Amino acid sequence: NFKEEEITDHTVKSNTLEELKLEIENFSGCSLKKTATNLVFADGNSKAKVMLIGEAPGEEEDKTGKPFKGQAGVLLDKMLNAIEQNRKNTYISNVIFWRPPGNRNPTEEEIKICLPFVLKHIELINPRILILAGAIATKAILKEDKGIIQLRGKWHDLSLNNSDKIKTMPIFHPAFLLRQPSRKKDAWEDLKKIKKEIELIT
């Protein structure tokens, strides 16, 4: 039986996106893989300056192997379109690569196991702007204990091994906005800040 540390501190050896995807496909340290249909790796443009990371795949994502494909995906596309972003100029992934059974939230253990791959993923894309959709992605990447309501709409600097600081902003997850439409006003304020920042780098 593995000790937890041995699994969670596995080193990611990949140097390209293709290698990373293959490494994740061949990885057997996450039990979610057994119950999922497809690996959900990413969608969008890998040369993009803007990267968005969500939480975990749901039913539609599991079927298609692409992130943000259900109702939340439709809303995300609208949110991106509102700031002139889309899947052609944004790169989209999740902190978990396989659907948790019954669309439950991923456990801390599952997040920990996937995190080295996620950080390598960000490193390889090396975006100028990183958007974290929802509480789970925000907590995993920024290591913050505050809730999404306090963290959303504020810029954070993320430092990874090889990169300059990446400007990172947590926003509400589209699935949360579907359940709490009154929060869309806040979400729009956050998107406007992101748009302003995108205009500075393009």
C-alpha positions, 0 to 999 in steps of 0.5 A: 500500500502506498503512503499518501506522500508517495502518490501526491508528490509524484514528479511530472516528467513531461516537457510538452503538452502532448507528453503531459496528456500521455503521462496523465493517461498512463497515470494510475494513482487517481481512482477517479480514472476507474469510474470515468469514461474519458480523460478531460484534458483541455480545450481551446488554444494552447498558444493563448495568453489567457488560461482558465481553470475550472473544478472537475468534469461533469457528465457532458465533459466526461462524454466529450472529453472536453472541459465546460461542455454542459450548461455551465459551459454554455454560460462560460462561453457567454461570459468569455464572449462578453470580454471578447474571449472564446475557445480560440483565444483562451485555453481551458482546463480543470484541476481534476481530469476525470469526472467524480462519480455522480458529479460530487465535488472532488476530495482534497486527496484527489485534488492533491493527486492531480495538482502536480499535473495541473501546475505543470499544465500552467507552466507549459502554457505559461499564460499571462493571465490565469482565471480560476473558476470557482472555489475548488480551483482557487483553493487548490492553486492559490492555497487560500483558505478564504472563501470564493466570495472574499477572493473573487475579483482580486488579482493575485500573483502566482509564481511557478518554477519557470515563469514570471508572476502570472496575474491570477483572478478567481471568479465565480464558477458558471455552475454556481451562477446558474444556481445563484443568478443574483451573483451575475452582477458581481461576475460581470464586474470581475470580467471587466477587470479581466478584460482591462488586463487583457487589453494591456497585454495584447 
